[in-house]
């Protein structure tokens, strides 16, 4: 099992930093064990620090006035979340909840800002991660506002294949209900689309493993939303 120092050193937000700085970051980190379904923070809670997933998985989501949940991100081992308040000094803009048993590393805002002041290179790493997150949000807004659900699903499957470094297969690490929320739809609609995409030869599903049978067709669907009859 990797040590906290090794987990910190392998995280994108801290990659490339010298061992001395990694040790200082490790010194301010606070380990937190969470059960599945435990709230890490709620929207408008004080942004008193940020987190890094050491083990498990966390979803970031918002809830509409009518009670509908929209998942914004799902983060796994090595990924940070809740970083924005570290810089802005404001409250958390969304909710965070574990979707499996997890262990998190918490970095208190004041202690971490002191490290940034002493080591500006650390700020550059964080800015790179925040820039990547901004691009992800831009893509998500485009998908939710401009594309139909089949196109969103196709884009997500292609994203997973790149993320998991597998050309023909992807493994869903979240439930279909959570995937539906991430794509801005409901489980029944998602199941119907998966069934139709199977029949059209775009994919082949078995439990949580999905085989990408027609990558070119998925790419076309993800870009311009063709095959709209899937809806």
C-alpha positions as CSV (number, residue, x, y, z in Angstrom):
1,X,0.0,0.0,0.0
2,X,1.3,3.4,-1.0
3,X,2.3,5.8,1.8
4,X,0.6,9.3,2.0
5,X,3.9,10.8,0.8
6,X,3.9,8.6,-2.3
7,X,0.2,9.4,-3.0
8,X,0.9,13.1,-2.7
9,X,4.0,12.8,-5.0
10,X,2.0,11.0,-7.7
11,X,-0.9,13.4,-7.8
12,X,-1.0,15.7,-10.8
13,X,-1.3,18.8,-8.6
14,X,2.1,18.0,-6.9
15,X,4.0,16.2,-9.7
16,X,7.5,17.4,-10.3
17,X,8.0,19.0,-6.9
18,X,11.2,18.2,-5.0
19,X,11.0,15.7,-2.2
20,X,11.5,18.4,0.5
21,X,8.4,20.3,-0.6
22,X,6.4,17.0,-0.8
23,X,7.4,16.2,2.7
24,X,6.3,19.7,3.9
25,X,2.9,19.1,2.1
26,X,2.6,15.7,3.7
27,X,3.3,17.3,7.1
28,X,0.1,19.6,6.8
29,X,-2.1,16.8,5.4
30,X,-4.8,15.4,7.6
31,X,-6.1,11.9,6.8
32,X,-9.9,11.3,6.9
33,X,-11.7,8.0,6.6
34,X,-15.2,8.1,5.1
35,X,-17.9,5.6,4.8
36,X,-19.7,5.1,1.5
37,X,-22.4,7.9,1.1
38,X,-20.7,10.2,3.6
39,X,-20.9,14.0,3.0
40,X,-17.4,15.5,2.8
41,X,-18.8,19.1,2.6
42,X,-22.0,20.8,1.5
43,X,-22.6,23.7,-0.8
44,X,-21.9,27.0,1.1
45,X,-19.8,25.4,3.8
46,X,-16.8,27.4,4.7
47,X,-13.9,26.7,2.2
48,X,-11.4,26.0,4.9
49,X,-9.2,23.7,2.8
50,X,-9.2,21.2,0.0
51,X,-9.0,17.4,-0.4
52,X,-7.1,14.7,-2.3
53,X,-8.6,11.3,-2.8
54,X,-6.1,8.7,-1.4
55,X,-8.5,5.8,-1.8
56,X,-12.1,5.4,-3.0
57,X,-14.2,7.8,-5.0
58,X,-16.1,11.1,-4.5
59,X,-18.8,12.8,-6.5
60,X,-19.2,16.6,-6.7
61,X,-22.8,17.6,-7.3
62,X,-25.5,20.3,-7.0
63,X,-29.2,19.9,-6.2
64,X,-31.9,21.9,-7.9
65,X,-34.8,23.5,-5.9
66,X,-37.0,20.6,-7.0
67,X,-34.5,18.1,-5.6
68,X,-32.9,16.9,-8.8
69,X,-29.3,16.0,-8.5
70,X,-26.7,16.9,-11.2
71,X,-23.3,15.3,-10.8
72,X,-20.6,17.7,-12.0
73,X,-17.5,15.5,-11.5
74,X,-16.4,12.1,-10.1
75,X,-12.9,12.0,-8.7
76,X,-10.8,8.9,-7.9
77,X,-7.4,8.2,-6.3
78,X,-4.8,10.9,-6.9
79,X,-7.3,13.6,-7.8
80,X,-7.9,16.8,-5.8
81,X,-11.2,18.6,-5.2
82,X,-12.4,21.7,-3.5
83,X,-9.4,23.7,-4.5
84,X,-11.1,26.9,-5.6
85,X,-11.9,28.2,-2.1
86,X,-8.1,27.9,-1.2
87,X,-7.5,30.8,-3.6
88,X,-10.8,32.7,-3.4
89,X,-11.4,32.4,0.4
90,X,-15.0,31.8,-0.3
91,X,-17.4,29.0,0.4
92,X,-17.7,25.6,-1.4
93,X,-19.8,26.1,-4.6
94,X,-21.1,22.5,-4.6
95,X,-21.6,19.4,-2.5
96,X,-19.1,16.5,-2.2
97,X,-20.1,13.0,-1.2
98,X,-18.2,9.6,-1.2
99,X,-19.7,7.0,-3.5
100,X,-17.6,4.2,-2.0
101,X,-15.6,3.7,1.1
102,X,-12.8,6.3,0.9
103,X,-9.8,7.8,2.5
104,X,-9.1,11.5,1.9
105,X,-6.2,13.8,2.6
106,X,-7.3,17.2,3.8
107,X,-5.1,20.3,3.3
108,X,-6.0,23.2,5.7
109,X,-6.2,26.5,3.8
110,X,-4.0,28.6,6.0
111,X,-1.2,26.0,6.3
112,X,-1.3,25.4,2.5
113,X,-1.3,29.1,1.6
114,X,1.8,29.4,3.8
115,X,3.5,26.7,1.7
116,X,2.5,28.5,-1.5
117,X,4.0,31.7,-0.3
118,X,7.3,29.9,0.5
119,X,7.2,27.9,-2.7
120,X,5.6,29.7,-5.7
121,X,6.2,26.6,-8.0
122,X,3.4,24.9,-6.0
123,X,1.0,27.6,-7.1
124,X,1.9,27.0,-10.8
125,X,1.0,23.3,-10.4
126,X,-2.4,24.3,-8.9
127,X,-3.1,26.8,-11.7
128,X,-2.4,24.1,-14.3
129,X,-4.9,21.8,-12.6
130,X,-7.5,24.6,-12.3
131,X,-7.1,25.4,-15.9
132,X,-7.7,21.8,-16.9
133,X,-10.8,21.8,-14.7
134,X,-12.1,25.0,-16.4
135,X,-11.8,23.2,-19.8
136,X,-13.7,20.2,-18.4
137,X,-16.5,22.5,-17.1
138,X,-16.6,24.2,-20.5
139,X,-17.0,20.9,-22.3
140,X,-19.6,19.8,-19.8
141,X,-21.7,22.9,-20.2
142,X,-21.5,22.5,-24.0
143,X,-22.6,18.9,-23.7
144,X,-25.5,19.5,-21.4
145,X,-26.8,22.6,-23.2
146,X,-26.1,21.8,-26.9
147,X,-26.0,18.0,-27.3
148,X,-28.7,15.3,-26.9
149,X,-28.1,12.6,-24.3
150,X,-26.8,10.0,-26.9
151,X,-24.1,12.4,-28.0
152,X,-23.2,13.1,-24.3
153,X,-22.9,9.3,-23.7
154,X,-20.8,8.7,-26.8
155,X,-18.5,11.6,-25.7
156,X,-18.2,10.2,-22.2
157,X,-17.3,6.7,-23.4
158,X,-14.6,8.0,-25.7
159,X,-13.3,10.1,-22.8
160,X,-13.1,7.0,-20.6
161,X,-11.3,5.1,-23.3
162,X,-8.6,7.8,-23.3
163,X,-8.6,8.1,-19.5
164,X,-8.3,4.3,-19.0
165,X,-5.8,4.0,-22.0
166,X,-7.9,1.3,-23.6
167,X,-9.0,1.5,-27.3
168,X,-11.8,-1.0,-27.4
169,X,-13.1,-1.5,-23.8
170,X,-14.1,0.8,-20.9
171,X,-15.1,0.0,-17.4
172,X,-17.7,2.1,-15.7
173,X,-16.5,2.9,-12.2
174,X,-19.8,4.5,-11.2
175,X,-23.3,3.2,-11.1
176,X,-25.7,3.7,-14.1
177,X,-27.8,6.0,-11.9
178,X,-24.7,8.1,-11.1
179,X,-23.8,8.1,-14.8
180,X,-27.3,9.2,-15.7
181,X,-26.9,12.2,-13.3
182,X,-23.5,13.0,-14.7
183,X,-25.0,13.1,-18.2
184,X,-28.0,15.2,-17.1
185,X,-30.7,12.5,-17.7
186,X,-32.5,9.8,-15.8
187,X,-31.6,6.1,-15.4
188,X,-34.6,4.9,-17.6
189,X,-33.5,7.1,-20.5
190,X,-29.9,6.0,-20.1
191,X,-30.9,2.3,-20.2
192,X,-33.0,2.8,-23.3
193,X,-30.1,4.6,-25.1
194,X,-27.6,1.9,-24.1
195,X,-30.0,-0.8,-25.5
196,X,-30.4,1.1,-28.7
197,X,-26.7,1.7,-29.1
198,X,-26.1,-2.0,-28.6
199,X,-28.6,-2.8,-31.3
200,X,-27.0,-0.4,-33.7
201,X,-23.6,-2.0,-33.2
202,X,-22.0,1.0,-31.6
203,X,-21.2,-0.7,-28.3
204,X,-21.6,-4.0,-26.5
205,X,-22.3,-4.0,-22.8
206,X,-21.7,-6.6,-20.2
207,X,-22.2,-5.6,-16.6
208,X,-20.0,-2.5,-16.1
209,X,-17.7,-3.3,-19.1
210,X,-18.6,-1.6,-22.4
211,X,-16.9,-2.6,-25.7
212,X,-16.6,0.1,-28.2
213,X,-17.6,-1.7,-31.4
214,X,-17.8,1.3,-33.8
215,X,-15.4,4.0,-32.6
216,X,-15.9,6.1,-35.8
217,X,-19.7,6.0,-35.3
218,X,-19.3,7.0,-31.6
219,X,-17.0,9.9,-32.6
220,X,-19.5,11.1,-35.2
221,X,-22.4,10.9,-32.7
222,X,-20.4,12.7,-30.0
223,X,-19.5,15.6,-32.3
224,X,-22.6,16.3,-34.3
225,X,-25.3,14.3,-32.6
226,X,-26.1,12.2,-35.6
227,X,-28.3,9.1,-35.2
228,X,-30.8,11.3,-33.3
229,X,-33.3,8.5,-33.6
230,X,-31.6,6.9,-30.6
231,X,-33.5,9.3,-28.4
